[in-house]
Amino acid sequence: MAAIHAALVSTLQARGADETTARIAADMAISIWRVAAGRWLHGDDSTFAAEVRDVTGQLRRIAAGSHADAEGEAAAAPL
């Protein structure tokens, strides 16, 4: 994973991101991949792409200050 992280950081910097932004984005991309892959490998019938979309949505809700519970109800994010 370290090589993938380094490649992501390098590519993002080549596209104009500063080092801190590139590192944060690479960290989040790898975290999304890890969680989505784990759910996909141990899940029932969901696709990997669907898991990536779901995890990305959860991260967006967390960043916005809320998250949805299992029923889709928004709740305050613990920070």
URZICOR-V704724 format. One record per backbone hydrogen bond with DSSP energy under -0.5 kcal/mol. NH is the residue of the N-H (numbers start at 1). CO is the residue of the C=O. If there is no record, write none. Layout:
nh	co
NH	CO
NH	CO
This chain:
nh	co
5	1
6	2
7	3
8	4
9	5
10	6
11	7
12	8
13	9
14	10
15	11
16	13
17	12
22	18
23	19
24	20
25	21
26	22
27	23
28	24
29	25
30	26
31	27
32	28
33	29
34	30
35	31
36	32
37	33
38	34
39	35
40	36
41	37
42	38
43	39
43	40
51	47
52	48
53	49
54	50
55	51
56	52
57	53
58	54
59	55
60	56
61	57
62	58
63	59
64	60
65	61
65	62
66	61
67	75
69	73
72	69
75	67
77	65
